[in-house]
Amino acid sequence: MTKKQKRHHDNFFRTVFSEPKNAASLLTLASKSNPHLAELLTLVNLDTLQEIPGTAPREGFSGQSDITFQVELNNSNQKAHLIVGLILEHKSYRDSNVRKQLLKYFFEVMQQKAGDIPVVAIIVYNGREKWNPLNAKPYPKYPEFFQNVGLPFHLEFIDVGHSELDLSSLDPQLALVLVAMRYAFDSFGQQAAFKEALASLLKQGNSYSSVLEEILVYLRETLPQQEKETIMDSLEVLENKGYTSIAEADYEEGFLEGEAKGKAEGFLDGEIKGINDAKREMAKVMLMEGIPIDKIRIISGLSEQEIKEL
């Protein structure tokens, strides 16, 4: 998996779950099958969940996909307001370095910004293969004596991709998000669930537009044309994201990644030309399939005149 693919998944996760109410809903759902998380939620007040700002920008290029929160304890019997730190670290692939990443976040983010407080780090995974990093020994080459060397925080794991999740009681928006995270790696197996979740959300009114825009960009490479059209029929353009088309979102992601790597100007010119050529090829195929020009314009980013000249 390329860095671009990893960042693509991470951006979607961070955009959705940096919203405290969505993070709280995810923790509540996972706690139904995880006794440690269930105990955690008896100790904290999720209504006080608040993101610690400036921890990992959405367009970060160093692999920082964490979201860090602080939350108050249910301290009705205590005089002081006690704070606990939470780290949500997303993974869309098996990563043997995840403990090192979390240590970095703990020391460089939590302790510097939130102070000396107890921290719970939660790995949220939606990759193709089954994986549980909690089963891996931190020092497998060492004798058993050294395996008791622990982390300075409590570590938990949520497998969105393979565990049984009851989505029926969830807000339709969050249900579609979780199905989309599964769909990204199992489009065939999740096709019916995605259609059902999408139909459920579209009944809710105009409040869903933002998450649909995110999903349209997130799944643009795998989503069937019918589902794309269903979503596009409910959206005029992707203006809320600062994009005017899916193709522009593709271009922006490629450009930012190239800029971060310090690519030469000539290479960027070539990359932009390749993207423009890909837009035209995609539009040609859609014309052959009889898709209306106004929809081709929105999806490809080409003008009506450019499409007619193909």
Secondary structure, DSSP 8 states (H G I E B T S, - for coil): --HHHHHHHHHHHHHHHTSHHHHHHHHHHHTTT-HHHHHHHHHB-GGG-EE-TTSS-TT-SSS---EEEEEEB--TT-SS--EEEEEEEEESS--TTHHHHHHHHIIIIIHHHT-S--EEEEEEE--SS---GGGS-SSTTS-GGGGG---SSEEEEEETTTS----TTS-HHHHHHHHHHHHTT-TTTTHHHHHHHHHHHHTT-GGGHHHHHHHHHHTTTTS-HHHHHHHHHT-S--GGGT-SSHHHHHHHHHHHHHHHTT--HHHHHHHHHHHHHHHHHHHHHHHHTT--HHHHHHHH---HHHHHT-
